């Protein structure tokens, strides 16, 4: 089984995007989905493709299946991310904008699903 693979209703991911997603989620199990998480996760954002972003939060990785995206898969570790945030939270439906080495993009977030190491 491919970890984090798209279901049959979604177009397939590129091999590179699927390999990147597998690298981060293999050996982990999904937890209960949340609408919002603390903005601290923005410092460890990982662009997978224009459908999925990951956010590292200590031992936990938050998966976000984006509602809309423009170059979010190009998000790198040195990206400057901007969002309007109330109460230090980012939530489903909120837009992130970023700049990373001349690439600019924007993402509309979906729900956040925590992935933790299997016990």
Long-range contacts (C-beta under 8 A, 24 or more apart in sequence): 3-28, 4-52, 4-63, 6-51, 10-51, 13-48, 13-49, 13-51, 14-49, 17-48, 17-49, 17-52, 17-73, 20-46, 20-48, 21-48, 21-52, 21-54, 24-48, 24-54, 24-61, 24-115, 25-54, 25-61, 25-63, 25-115, 27-117, 27-118, 28-61, 28-115, 28-116, 28-117, 28-118, 29-115, 29-116, 29-117, 29-118, 30-63, 30-113, 30-114, 30-115, 31-113, 31-114, 31-115, 31-116, 32-113, 32-114, 33-111, 33-112, 33-113, 34-111, 34-112, 34-113, 34-114, 35-91, 35-92, 35-111, 35-112, 36-89, 36-90, 36-91, 36-92, 36-112, 37-62, 37-89, 37-90, 37-112, 38-88, 38-89, 38-90, 39-83, 39-85, 39-88, 39-89, 39-90, 40-88, 41-90, 42-81, 42-83, 42-90, 42-96, 45-75, 45-79, 45-81, 45-98, 46-75, 47-72, 47-73, 47-74, 47-75, 47-76, 48-73, 49-73, 53-107, 53-109, 55-112, 57-114, 59-116, 59-117, 60-114, 60-115, 60-116, 61-114, 61-115, 61-116, 62-112, 62-113, 62-114, 62-115, 63-112, 63-113, 63-114, 63-115, 64-109, 64-110, 64-111, 64-112, 64-113, 65-110, 65-111, 66-107, 66-108, 66-109, 66-110, 67-92, 67-93, 67-108, 67-109, 67-110, 68-107, 68-108, 69-105, 69-106, 69-107, 69-108, 70-105, 70-106, 70-107, 71-103, 71-104, 71-105, 71-106, 72-96, 72-98, 72-105, 72-106, 72-107, 74-100, 74-103, 74-105, 75-100, 75-105, 76-100, 76-101
